[in-house]
Amino acid sequence: MKNINAIGECIRRVRKKNGFTQAQFGDLIDKSQSTIYAYENGSVIPSFDTLLKISQLFGVSMGQLMGIEWNPISGKALRELYDIYISEAKEYE
């Protein structure tokens, strides 16, 4: 993947577009402000279930949250891409 923090940048963009602070956004998805900060700066990658919750809450696709521009994508393929993302992120630790 080109940008290891693509998910964090997409989360930040969706949050700001909808006018929420990190704390308000965290309350919506049952996460702390510090967790949202960690997602957005790329130090923590949200779980697949958390990404699903965010996508449903704001009406964006999982692909968009993962920085994938093409659609449609199957659930299985999306999960595989997420697993690759996690694998590559661990290489940067």
JOCOR-V285039 format. One record per residue. RES is the residue in three letters. PSI is psi in degrees with one decimal (* if undefined). Layout:
res->[RES/RES]
psi->[PSI/PSI]
This chain:
res->[MET/LYS/ASN/ILE/ASN/ALA/ILE/GLY/GLU/CYS/ILE/ARG/ARG/VAL/ARG/LYS/LYS/ASN/GLY/PHE/THR/GLN/ALA/GLN/PHE/GLY/ASP/LEU/ILE/ASP/LYS/SER/GLN/SER/THR/ILE/TYR/ALA/TYR/GLU/ASN/GLY/SER/VAL/ILE/PRO/SER/PHE/ASP/THR/LEU/LEU/LYS/ILE/SER/GLN/LEU/PHE/GLY/VAL/SER/MET/GLY/GLN/LEU/MET/GLY/ILE/GLU/TRP/ASN/PRO/ILE/SER/GLY/LYS/ALA/LEU/ARG/GLU/LEU/TYR/ASP/ILE/TYR/ILE/SER/GLU/ALA/LYS/GLU/TYR/GLU]
psi->[144.1/-45.1/112.1/-17.0/26.6/-40.7/-47.0/-41.6/-38.1/-40.0/-44.9/-44.2/-45.2/-42.6/-49.1/-39.2/-33.3/4.6/28.5/143.8/168.9/-39.5/-44.5/-43.5/-43.7/-41.3/-38.2/-33.5/16.1/43.0/155.7/162.6/-38.4/-31.9/-41.7/-42.9/-44.8/-38.7/-48.1/-30.2/-0.9/6.2/-18.8/134.6/125.5/151.9/162.9/-41.6/-37.3/-41.8/-39.2/-43.5/-44.1/-43.5/-40.6/-40.4/-42.1/2.8/36.9/156.0/155.9/-38.8/-43.4/-41.8/-27.0/4.2/20.9/123.1/-18.9/147.6/160.1/160.5/137.9/158.3/-40.6/-45.3/-38.4/-42.6/-40.0/-41.8/-39.9/-44.6/-38.4/-43.5/-47.1/-43.8/-45.6/-34.2/-36.6/-26.8/-22.9/-6.5/*]
